[in-house]
């Protein structure tokens, strides 16, 4: 359903009235997003490592500027008391009393931390993503926040890029479902409600395609790939009603995304009909200078504003430079007014003029870590786990088993939260060890074994002594929270530090070995895939990590997550993704084909893959028609049967491929999925409706075409397996 930000005549009339009364300085101020400045000596690296230190640093809240009416929006603030205090200055002491909008990165929870977005995407359950976003909104709103810088909807095909953790993975169809669900979750039907937030689809656009997976790097991309792969999740977010969009740091084909009239105006406003406002990423306007796209801050501001960036986050060009640019006649007042209008429109729709204050310390106490949120966090976490290997049905384990839980993430709180969790607190986290104990695992021994990422060799004597007492060894290995997220690209996808050596030493004991992975990106683990008996991908599960892990390890919950990204064998394969365009020499036995001489070309674990404690059989794939017209719908039926001995959930995935086309097309593309639960022996017939109009592409002239011809169709448990058939568009 199209819920787009709409233009209401009554709201526009109120905006007209304000615009008539605002000075140029106040207008430029409306376009400005500031954060408190930190005063005095501090080390930014220390602050990032230990956000608690923020409380000790003296901050300047720019009260004078707020009073002058030259700050439209504020960020970097938590807590209803502080936020409402500043808001009161804007509302009661500034000349026009225009409320500020308070934004924050509420990415996967506020105080209750849910699994990282990449993990949640592995649930393939939009409804669940909607619920966790709604809970995050409720907790953040209780703390005075109006606006979240989420959802992050960047398609990411390169596991080296640390920000792959923040989005829904490599696929545009799944990405659209996640984008829309998260917007609905944050905003509800009406983001002026006291428990909702205005959403911000970010980072517009193609930020995930950074060359080499290196953060902030250049992007060189065909317009077709832009429109077919990277744009759809933004369109889905806009159609779901996203109030705002954030422009990204990268350049796109030589034009920075924060000063790109084509993407910001022609596409976003013109083609997608977006009526909310665009905020720059932090200092992405100022960075037009080091991009060498603008000579100085003033020119940067001019280029960004005229391209379509309405709000300046952190550069402070708009506040300082707009009045002068207008006075010099370089910038038209109409452009300024239009940007102010968009921001005021969102403020009116957010109900800020009627209810500028929100939340309170009492509400924070009631809502934060609410039992319903904790149980939702546990549910979301266990549903996001992906069972990658389970030799001889080693899992689930019995609670009576003597388990040695070994690794730097075995009894670790902080790293369960992942990146962008600074409003959460490590002390709220149930560690994996605590979760297993709480589940009644009496014979549990725990050892750290090594640090997450030590540059020095470490001694495993103690860990091996603990391992020697076990019936089953469960290794908990992976990355620290800060090894993914922003500015956390990696050149290696191996287990960091001495963890691989530890794993090999544990394997050498000859005992059954389970590997639990805690990480923010796909890792390349061919050795583990070959030698370890069972592998369960936990990602960064959040506050309820340990309870969720125990649920799956002991079989209270049958794992149902499926990979939202491909797992490579080796970092050298990156970028690797299932929906790659066909090549003239597909990989095969013959030497002169598209592959590597020193390793496999296909992924270790493909997109859509994941095991269950039961097995599913696919039967009877059929189409009502084998020929359809471009305006028709294809009806696809398939029967899925639980052929194992336990209740389980399956993600039934439908892929198509256009076999001959006027442009080289992907080898396959996800077009639909359904997640179903089946009792042992139960089977269900599923119906998929595929619109032929969704099977088109952008031709060489950038026209969207649905071409007649033969298509292949698969329905199966992953992108690499399934029943297949063909049909024709005529
Ligand atoms: C990030 C954004 C974030 C912003 C505000 C930037 O560094 O790229 O994702 O929303 O900071 O915190």
Boltz pocket constraint, residues with backbone or C-beta under 6 A from the ligand:
constraints:
  - pocket:
      binder: B
      contacts: [[A, 105], [A, 149], [A, 202], [A, 281], [A, 282], [A, 486]]
      max_distance: 6.0
